[in-house]
Amino acid sequence: MRLLTDLYDYQKEAVEKLSHVKVGALYMEMGTGKTRTALELIQRRLAAGKVSQVLWLCPYSVSRDLPELLSEHASGWEGEIRIAGIESLSGSTRLYTELLRYVQRPTYLVVDESLLVKNPFAYRSERVIRISKGCPYKLILNGTPFSRNEADLFAQWYLLDWRILGYQSYYRFSANHLEMDPDRPGRITRVLNKDYLARKIAPYTYQCSKADVLRLPRKAYASRSFRLTEEQSEMYNAVSDALLDEVDEMRPETIYRLFGALQAITSGAKIVFQHGVSHYETVPFLRPWENPRIQEFQSLLKEFPEDQAIIYCRYTQEIYDIMEVLGGKAAPFYGEMSLTSRQASKAAFKQGRAQYLVANKSCAQFGLNLQFCHRAVFYNNDWDWGTRAQAEDRVHRAGQDHKVTIYDIYAPNTLDKTILDSLSRKEHTADLFKAEVSTHNKGTLKQKLRAAITGQLEKEETDGKNLQR
């Protein structure tokens, strides 16, 4: 394997620190180049004869695009690095058995997005840990050490070497570091002895954020609002009333059903109930050029007629509609497409043959490096801040030399506004209702849900025209 690109100074610092230990963690924010840093560490072990091959475990969505990213930084890696999806280990005994045989030779194990194995009792975590036992060199990659609290550290560091934290079981770790809620089994109320954990992992960890190591142009946020048609408004109100009556504080899925139906309506779909209101299906309602969301979207594009942009959609039908409106100017990028087709779309966008890349966030949040593009449009949002941040970082990353502008399109006085407000606070909209669900306070829950439906959940509204994060 021959490396093709140079390291930044902070990446050299990471390599210098971790090249002296057999196991380590690169907690580097997305866009800071942890893949390139990992390749440098791998190359050193391969050249020294310490390992003869690499097993790179990563999210399945990353595994489809990782080969292209590796090829940007290295040639000849194909004969030395095997890529496998972490999620596939949950259900594929064949793959698990193959990988157990694979690591019988000296192997460097890389676990990319290691928070996928933070649950020590998950089947895939157990299998990854079992595979790791045959690997003398190991590296975990993630943007942050944990997503919720320090309990996430146990499985990641047990995978590397249990002796680092000093616990051979989660129960001993828990006894020393986790204070649990006596009334809610499994709920952590406080993490104890945090300094001990920080001291133990420090010699094996390199951590950095984009703000610390990159002088990136700033991100600017702007949003555009549109009004639902009269028919959409009537449907929105009728469906919200029907499904709000069905909300059960003991069944959180009834809340998601409510949210899903209302978002589909603001997107331009129609809700058709089946067997009462317990089930519904969404069907096309507005032709693309009649959809007020698309009309506002087209108006927005006129503000930068020559610039390229990536467009993130909530639903696959939105991608179809936008493609119909934009025609040959756009290339689609979504999960149902074959890998070959996605690669062709990405190439067309990078080479300038397509002005727009129309993608769903779940497919495009990993593995896309679009530093040449400095505009992103969130045609429709979901409520997950984490994946939203990852999607933004497709364009706001190392190598970007323009100010990046992020646009949101939303319908005021609807759930769209509530989602946009929660994203501006870096919150997950669904989390706003957990307290009411857990306390079974039906009156408060429905009061908050009605406020969310009308975009009035917060007393102090965020100005949707100039959303700054």
QUIPEBEL-V956519 format. One record per pair of residues at least 24 apart in sequence whose C-alpha atoms are under 10 Angstrom apart, sorted by the first residue. I is the first residue (numbers start at 0). GAP is how many residues later the second one is. D is the distance in whole Angstrom. If there is no record, write none. Layout:
i = {I/I}
gap = {GAP/GAP}
d = {D/D}
This chain:
i = {0/0/0/0/0/0/0/0/0/0/0/0/0/1/1/1/1/1/1/1/1/2/2/2/2/2/2/2/2/2/2/2/2/3/3/3/3/3/3/3/4/4/4/4/5/5/5/5/6/6/6/6/7/7/7/7/7/7/7/8/9/9/9/9/9/9/10/10/10/10/10/10/10/11/11/12/12/13/13/13/13/13/13/13/14/14/14/14/14/14/15/16/16/16/16/17/17/17/17/17/18/18/18/19/19/20/20/20/20/21/21/21/21/21/21/21/21/21/21/22/22/22/22/22/22/22/22/22/22/22/22/22/22/22/22/23/23/23/23/23/23/23/23/23/23/23/23/23/23/23/24/24/24/24/24/24/24/24/24/24/24/24/24/24/24/24/24/24/24/24/25/25/25/25/25/25/25/25/25/25/25/25/25/26/26/26/26/26/26/26/26/26/26/26/26/26/26/27/27/27/27/27/27/27/27/27/27/28/28/28/28/28/28/28/28/28/28/28/28/29/29/29/29/29/29/29/29/29/29/29/29/29/29/29/29/30/30/30/30/30/30/30/30/30/30/30/30/30/30/30/31/31/31/31/31/31/31/31/31/31/31/31/32/32/32/33/33/33/33/33/34/34/34/34/34/34/35/35/35/35/35/37/37/37/37/37/38/38/38/38/38/39/39/40/40/41/41/41/41/41/41/41/42/42/44/44/44/45/45/45/48/49/49/49/49/49/50/50/50/50/50/50/50/50/50/51/51/51/51/51/51/52/52/52/52/52/52/52/52/52/52/52/52/53/53/53/53/53/53/53/53/53/53/53/53/53/53/53/53/54/54/54/54/54/54/54/54/54/54/54/54/54/54/54/54/54/55/55/55/55/55/55/55/55/55/55/55/55/55/56/56/56/56/56/56/56/56/56/56/56/56/56/56/56/56/57/57/57/57/57/57/57/57/57/57/57/57/57/58/58/58/58/58/58/58/58/58/58/58/59/59/59/59/59/59/60/60/60/60/60/60/60/60/60/60/61/61/61/61/61/61/61/61/61/62/62/62/63/63/63/63/63/63/63/64/64/64/64/64/64/64/65/65/65/66/67/67/67/68/68/68/79/80/80/80/80/81/82/83/84/84/85/85/85/85/85/85/85/85/85/85/86/86/86/86/86/87/88/88/88/88/88/88/89/89/89/89/89/89/89/90/90/91/92/95/95/95/95/95/96/96/98/98/98/99/99/99/99/99/99/99/100/100/101/101/102/102/102/102/102/102/103/103/103/104/104/104/105/105/105/105/106/106/106/106/106/106/107/107/107/107/107/107/107/108/108/108/108/108/108/108/108/108/109/109/109/109/109/109/110/110/110/110/110/110/110/110/111/111/111/111/111/112/112/112/112/112/113/113/113/113/113/113/113/113/113/113/113/113/113/113/114/114/114/114/114/114/114/114/114/114/114/114/115/115/115/115/116/116/116/116/116/116/117/117/117/117/117/117/117/117/117/117/117/118/118/118/118/118/118/118/119/119/119/119/119/119/119/119/119/120/120/124/124/124/125/125/127/128/128/128/128/128/128/128/129/130/131/131/131/131/132/132/132/134/135/138/138/139/141/142/142/142/142/143/143/143/144/144/146/148/148/148/148/149/149/149/149/149/149/149/149/150/150/150/150/150/152/152/153/156/159/162/163/163/163/163/163/163/163/164/164/164/164/164/164/165/165/183/209/209/209/212/213/213/213/214/214/214/214/214/215/215/215/215/215/215/215/215/215/216/216/216/216/216/216/216/216/217/217/217/217/217/217/218/218/218/218/218/218/218/218/218/218/218/219/219/219/219/219/219/219/219/219/219/220/220/220/220/220/220/220/220/220/220/220/220/220/221/221/221/221/221/221/221/221/221/221/221/222/222/222/222/222/222/222/222/222/222/222/222/222/222/223/223/223/223/223/223/223/223/223/223/223/223/223/223/223/224/224/224/224/224/224/224/224/224/224/224/224/224/225/225/225/225/225/225/225/225/225/225/225/226/226/226/226/226/226/226/226/226/227/227/227/227/227/227/227/227/227/227/227/227/228/228/228/228/228/228/230/230/231/231/231/231/231/231/231/231/232/232/232/234/234/234/234/234/235/235/235/235/235/235/235/235/235/235/236/236/236/236/238/238/238/238/238/239/239/239/239/240/241/241/241/242/242/243/243/243/243/244/244/245/245/246/246/246/246/247/247/247/247/247/248/248/248/248/248/248/248/248/248/248/248/248/249/249/249/249/249/249/250/251/251/251/251/251/253/254/254/254/254/254/254/255/257/257/258/258/258/258/258/258/258/258/259/259/261/261/261/261/262/262/262/262/262/262/262/262/262/262/263/263/265/265/265/265/265/265/265/265/265/266/266/266/266/266/266/266/266/266/266/266/266/266/266/267/267/267/267/267/268/268/282/283/286/287/287/287/287/287/287/287/288/288/288/288/290/291/292/292/292/292/292/293/293/293/293/293/293/294/295/295/295/296/296/296/296/296/296/296/297/297/297/299/299/299/300/303/304/305/306/306/306/306/306/307/307/307/307/307/307/307/307/307/307/307/307/308/308/308/308/308/308/308/308/308/308/308/308/308/308/308/308/309/309/309/309/309/309/309/309/309/309/309/309/309/309/309/309/309/309/309/309/310/310/310/310/310/310/310/310/310/310/310/310/310/311/311/311/311/311/311/311/311/311/311/311/311/311/311/311/311/311/311/311/312/312/312/312/312/312/312/312/312/312/312/313/313/313/313/313/313/313/313/313/314/314/314/314/314/314/314/315/315/315/317/317/317/317/317/318/318/318/318/318/319/321/321/322/322/322/325/325/325/327/327/327/327/328/328/328/328/328/329/329/329/329/329/330/330/330/330/330/331/331/331/331/331/332/332/332/332/332/332/332/333/333/333/333/333/333/333/334/334/334/334/334/334/335/345/348/359/360/360/360/360/360/361/361/361/361/362/363/363/363/364/364/364/364/364/364/365/365/365/365/366/367/367/367/368/368/368/368/368/368/368/368/369/369/369/369/369/369/369/370/370/370/370/370/370/370/370/370/371/371/371/371/371/372/372/372/372/372/372/373/373/373/373/373/373/373/374/374/374/374/374/374/375/375/375/375/375/376/376/376/376/376/377/377/377/377/377/378/378/378/378/379/379/379/379/379/379/380/380/380/380/380/380/380/381/381/381/381/381/381/382/382/382/382/382/382/382/382/382/382/382/382/382/383/383/383/383/383/383/383/383/383/384/384/384/384/384/384/384/384/384/384/385/385/385/385/387/387/388/388/405/406/406/406/407/407/407/408/409/410/411/411/411/411/412/412/412/412/412/412/413/413/413/413/413/413/413/414/414/414/414/414/414/414/414/414/415/415/415/415/416/416/416/416/416/416/416/416/416/416/417/417/417/417/417/417/417/417/417/417/418/418/418/418/419/419/419/419/420/420/420/420/420/420/420/420/420/421/421/421/422/422/423/423/423/423/423/424/424/424/425/431}
gap = {38/41/42/45/46/73/74/75/76/77/78/79/80/37/38/41/71/72/73/74/75/33/36/37/40/67/68/69/70/71/72/73/74/32/66/67/68/69/70/71/31/67/68/69/30/31/34/67/26/29/30/33/24/25/28/29/205/206/390/204/27/196/198/202/203/204/25/26/27/29/195/197/202/25/28/24/193/24/26/27/191/192/193/194/24/25/26/27/29/191/25/186/187/188/189/121/185/186/187/188/25/26/185/183/184/116/117/182/183/28/86/113/114/115/116/117/138/139/182/85/86/87/112/113/114/115/116/117/134/136/137/138/141/181/182/86/113/114/115/116/117/133/136/137/177/178/179/180/181/182/85/86/89/113/114/115/116/117/119/120/131/132/135/176/177/178/179/180/181/182/86/113/114/115/116/117/118/119/178/179/180/181/182/86/87/113/114/115/116/117/118/119/178/179/180/181/182/113/114/115/116/117/178/179/180/181/182/112/113/114/115/178/179/180/181/182/361/364/368/112/113/114/178/179/180/336/359/360/361/362/363/364/366/367/368/112/178/179/183/338/340/359/362/363/364/365/366/367/368/369/111/176/177/178/179/180/181/182/361/365/366/367/177/364/365/78/107/108/109/174/31/34/35/38/77/106/33/34/36/37/38/72/74/101/102/103/31/34/35/38/71/33/34/67/98/39/66/67/68/95/96/97/31/34/62/63/92/34/61/62/57/56/57/58/86/87/29/54/55/56/57/58/84/85/86/28/29/53/54/55/56/24/26/27/28/29/49/50/52/53/54/55/56/25/26/27/28/29/48/49/51/52/53/54/55/56/81/83/84/25/26/27/28/29/44/47/48/52/53/54/55/56/76/77/80/83/25/26/27/28/29/30/52/53/54/55/56/83/84/25/26/27/28/29/30/31/32/52/53/54/55/56/57/71/83/25/26/27/28/29/30/52/53/54/55/56/58/83/25/26/27/28/29/52/53/54/55/57/307/24/25/26/27/28/306/24/25/26/274/301/302/303/304/305/306/24/50/51/301/302/303/304/305/306/49/303/304/275/276/278/279/299/302/303/274/277/278/299/301/302/303/300/301/302/300/275/299/300/298/299/300/27/26/27/28/29/27/27/27/26/27/25/26/27/28/30/31/38/39/41/42/29/30/36/37/38/36/34/35/36/37/38/39/32/33/34/35/36/37/38/32/33/32/34/28/31/32/34/35/30/34/28/29/32/27/28/30/31/32/33/34/30/33/29/32/28/29/30/31/32/33/27/30/31/29/30/31/28/29/30/31/25/27/28/29/30/31/24/26/27/28/29/30/31/24/25/26/27/28/29/30/31/51/25/27/28/29/30/31/27/28/29/30/31/45/48/49/27/28/29/30/31/27/28/29/30/31/25/26/27/28/29/30/31/32/38/39/41/42/43/45/25/26/27/28/29/30/31/32/37/38/40/41/26/36/39/40/35/36/37/38/39/42/27/28/29/33/34/35/36/37/38/39/41/32/33/34/35/36/37/51/32/33/34/35/36/38/39/49/50/34/49/30/31/34/29/33/31/26/27/28/29/30/31/32/29/28/26/27/28/29/26/27/28/25/24/65/66/65/65/64/65/66/247/63/64/65/60/62/239/29/39/41/42/27/28/40/41/42/44/47/48/26/27/37/39/40/44/48/43/44/44/37/33/35/36/37/38/39/40/31/32/33/34/35/36/31/34/254/186/187/188/185/183/184/185/182/183/184/185/186/180/181/182/183/184/185/186/187/188/157/179/180/183/184/185/186/187/178/183/184/185/186/187/155/156/173/177/183/184/185/186/187/249/250/155/183/184/185/186/187/246/247/248/249/155/183/184/185/186/187/203/243/244/245/246/247/248/155/183/184/185/186/187/242/243/244/245/246/77/154/155/183/184/185/186/187/197/240/241/242/243/244/69/72/73/75/76/155/183/184/185/186/187/188/240/241/242/67/68/71/72/183/184/185/186/187/191/192/239/240/40/66/67/68/69/70/71/183/184/185/186/39/65/66/69/183/184/185/186/187/37/38/39/40/63/64/65/182/183/184/185/186/37/39/57/61/62/63/39/54/33/34/35/36/37/38/53/54/32/33/181/27/30/31/35/36/25/26/27/28/29/30/34/35/178/217/25/177/216/217/26/32/33/34/38/209/210/213/214/209/34/35/36/34/35/202/205/206/209/32/201/31/32/195/198/199/202/189/192/194/197/198/184/185/187/188/189/190/191/192/193/194/196/197/187/188/189/190/191/192/186/178/181/182/185/186/24/175/178/182/190/191/194/174/191/195/123/124/156/157/171/190/193/194/122/155/152/153/154/191/51/52/117/118/119/148/151/152/153/190/50/51/25/26/27/114/144/145/148/149/150/24/25/26/27/46/47/48/50/51/112/113/143/144/149/24/25/26/49/50/48/49/34/33/34/30/32/33/34/35/36/37/32/33/35/36/30/119/86/87/116/117/118/24/27/28/31/85/115/30/83/113/114/25/80/81/82/110/111/112/24/27/28/77/107/109/76/71/50/49/48/49/66/67/68/41/42/44/46/47/48/49/64/65/66/67/68/40/45/46/47/48/49/61/63/64/65/66/67/68/86/96/97/39/45/46/47/48/49/54/60/63/64/65/66/67/68/69/81/82/84/85/96/45/46/47/48/49/50/64/65/66/67/68/69/96/45/46/47/48/49/50/51/52/53/64/65/66/67/68/69/76/79/80/96/45/46/47/48/49/64/65/66/67/68/69/45/46/47/48/64/65/66/67/68/44/45/46/64/65/66/67/42/43/44/40/41/42/61/62/38/39/40/41/60/38/36/57/33/34/35/29/30/32/25/26/27/28/24/25/26/27/28/24/25/26/27/28/24/25/26/27/28/24/25/26/27/28/24/25/26/27/28/30/31/24/25/26/27/28/29/30/24/25/26/27/28/29/27/24/24/31/26/27/29/30/31/25/26/28/29/28/26/27/30/24/25/26/27/28/29/24/25/27/28/27/25/26/27/24/25/26/27/28/29/30/31/24/25/26/27/28/29/30/24/25/26/27/28/29/30/31/33/24/27/28/29/30/27/28/29/30/31/32/26/27/28/29/30/31/32/27/28/29/30/31/32/28/29/30/31/32/28/29/30/31/32/28/29/30/31/32/28/29/30/31/28/29/30/31/36/40/27/28/29/35/38/39/42/34/37/38/41/46/47/33/35/36/37/38/39/40/43/44/45/46/47/48/35/38/39/42/43/44/45/46/47/34/35/37/38/39/40/41/42/43/44/37/40/41/42/35/38/34/37/61/58/59/60/56/57/59/55/54/44/42/43/44/52/38/39/40/41/42/43/36/37/38/39/40/41/42/34/35/36/37/38/39/40/41/42/36/37/38/39/35/36/37/38/39/40/44/45/46/47/33/34/35/36/37/38/39/40/43/44/33/34/36/38/35/42/44/47/34/35/36/37/40/41/42/43/46/35/36/40/44/46/38/40/43/44/45/37/43/44/43/25}
d = {10/10/7/9/9/7/6/5/5/8/8/7/9/10/10/8/9/5/5/6/8/9/8/8/8/10/9/9/6/4/7/9/9/10/10/9/7/5/5/7/8/8/5/8/9/10/10/9/9/8/7/9/9/9/10/9/9/10/10/9/9/10/9/10/7/9/8/6/9/9/9/10/9/8/9/10/9/9/10/9/9/6/8/9/10/7/6/10/10/9/9/8/8/8/7/9/8/7/7/8/8/9/10/10/9/9/10/9/7/10/9/10/7/5/7/8/9/10/9/9/9/10/10/8/6/5/6/8/9/10/6/8/10/7/9/10/9/7/5/7/9/9/7/10/9/10/8/5/6/8/10/10/9/9/6/5/6/8/10/9/9/9/9/9/9/10/6/5/6/8/10/7/6/5/6/8/9/9/9/6/5/6/9/10/10/8/6/5/5/5/6/10/7/6/5/7/9/7/6/5/7/9/8/5/5/6/8/10/7/4/7/8/7/5/6/9/10/9/10/8/6/9/10/8/8/9/9/7/10/10/7/9/9/7/9/9/9/7/9/8/10/9/6/8/9/7/4/6/9/10/9/8/7/6/10/10/8/7/10/7/6/10/10/9/7/9/7/8/9/10/9/8/8/9/9/8/9/8/9/7/9/8/10/8/9/8/8/8/8/10/10/10/10/10/9/10/7/9/9/9/10/9/10/10/10/8/9/9/10/9/9/7/9/9/9/9/10/8/5/5/6/10/9/8/8/7/10/7/6/6/8/10/8/5/6/8/9/9/8/7/5/6/9/9/6/5/6/8/10/9/10/9/5/5/6/7/9/9/10/9/6/5/6/8/8/8/8/7/6/5/6/8/10/10/9/10/7/6/5/6/9/9/8/6/5/6/7/10/10/8/6/5/6/6/9/10/10/8/6/5/6/9/9/9/10/8/6/5/5/8/10/8/6/5/6/8/9/9/8/5/5/7/9/9/7/7/9/8/9/7/4/7/6/7/10/8/10/10/9/8/6/8/9/7/8/10/9/9/9/9/9/6/6/9/10/9/8/7/10/10/10/10/10/8/8/9/8/10/8/5/8/9/6/9/9/9/9/9/7/8/8/10/10/9/10/10/10/10/10/10/10/8/9/9/9/8/9/7/9/9/8/8/10/10/7/10/8/8/6/9/10/7/8/8/6/5/8/9/8/10/9/8/10/10/10/7/9/10/8/10/9/10/10/7/9/10/8/6/9/10/8/9/9/9/9/7/8/9/6/6/10/10/6/8/8/8/10/8/6/7/8/9/8/5/7/7/8/9/10/6/7/5/6/8/10/9/6/8/6/5/6/8/9/10/9/6/5/6/7/8/6/5/6/9/9/10/10/8/6/5/6/10/7/6/5/8/9/9/6/6/6/9/10/9/9/10/10/9/7/10/10/9/9/7/9/9/8/7/8/7/9/9/7/10/10/10/9/9/10/10/7/7/9/10/8/9/8/5/7/7/5/6/9/10/9/7/9/9/6/9/10/9/10/8/5/9/9/10/9/7/9/9/8/9/9/9/9/8/8/9/10/8/5/8/10/8/9/10/6/7/9/8/9/9/9/10/10/10/10/9/8/8/8/10/8/9/9/9/9/9/10/9/9/7/9/9/10/7/9/8/8/10/8/7/9/10/8/9/9/10/8/10/9/9/10/6/7/10/10/9/9/7/10/9/6/7/10/9/9/10/8/8/10/8/7/9/10/9/10/9/9/7/7/7/8/7/7/8/8/9/10/8/9/7/6/6/5/7/9/10/8/6/7/9/9/10/9/8/9/6/5/6/7/9/9/10/7/6/5/6/9/9/8/7/8/10/9/6/5/6/8/10/10/9/6/5/6/8/10/7/6/5/6/9/8/6/5/6/8/9/9/9/8/5/4/6/8/9/9/6/5/7/7/9/7/8/9/8/10/7/6/5/7/9/10/8/7/9/10/8/7/9/8/6/5/5/7/10/9/8/8/10/6/6/9/8/6/9/8/6/5/7/9/7/8/9/9/6/7/9/10/9/7/9/9/9/7/8/10/7/9/10/10/10/10/10/9/8/7/10/10/7/7/10/8/9/8/9/9/9/9/10/9/8/10/8/8/9/6/9/10/6/8/9/9/9/9/9/10/9/9/9/8/10/9/9/10/8/7/10/9/10/7/10/7/8/7/8/8/10/10/9/8/8/9/9/8/9/9/9/8/10/10/10/10/8/5/8/9/6/7/6/10/8/9/7/8/10/7/10/9/8/9/9/9/7/10/9/8/9/10/10/10/8/8/9/9/10/10/7/10/9/9/9/8/9/10/8/7/9/8/9/10/9/9/9/10/9/7/7/10/9/8/9/9/8/9/8/7/8/9/8/8/9/7/9/10/9/8/9/8/9/7/9/9/10/8/8/9/10/9/9/10/10/8/8/9/9/5/7/10/8/7/9/9/9/7/9/9/8/9/7/8/8/9/8/7/8/8/9/10/10/8/9/9/9/10/7/10/9/7/9/9/9/9/9/9/9/9/9/8/7/9/8/8/8/8/10/8/8/5/6/8/9/6/8/7/9/9/10/7/5/7/9/10/10/6/7/5/5/7/9/10/10/9/9/6/5/6/7/10/9/8/9/7/5/6/9/10/10/10/9/9/10/7/6/5/6/8/9/9/6/5/6/6/9/9/8/6/5/5/6/9/10/8/10/8/6/5/6/7/8/10/8/10/10/7/6/5/7/10/9/6/5/5/7/9/9/6/7/9/9/8/5/6/7/9/7/9/10/8/10/10/10/9/7/9/10/9/9/9/10/6/7/8/10/9/8/10/10/10/8/10/9/10/9/7/9/9/8/5/5/6/9/5/6/5/6/7/8/6/5/6/9/8/6/5/6/9/7/6/5/7/9/7/7/8/5/5/8/8/6/8/9/8/10/8/6/9/9/10/9/10/7/8/9/6/10/8/9/10/9/10/9/7/8/9/5/4/8/8/7/7/8/9/8/8/9/6/9/9/5/7/9/8/9/9/10/6/5/8/8/10/9/8/5/7/6/7/6/5/8/9/10/10/8/7/8/9/8/10/8/10/8/10/8/9/6/7/5/6/9/10/9/6/5/6/8/8/7/5/6/9/8/6/5/6/8/8/6/5/7/9/8/6/5/8/7/6/7/10/8/10/8/8/8/8/7/8/9/9/7/9/9/9/9/9/9/6/8/10/8/7/10/8/5/5/7/9/9/9/8/9/8/5/7/9/10/10/10/8/6/9/9/6/6/6/9/9/8/9/8/8/9/9/9/10/10/10/9/9/9/9/10/9/9/8/7/10/9/9/9/8/5/5/7/10/9/7/5/4/5/8/9/9/9/6/5/6/5/9/9/9/8/9/7/8/9/8/5/8/9/9/9/10/8/9/6/8/8/5/7/7/8/9/9/8/10/8/10/9/9/8/9/9/10/9/8/8/6/9/8/9/10/9/9/10/9/8/10/7/7/6/10/10/7/8/10}
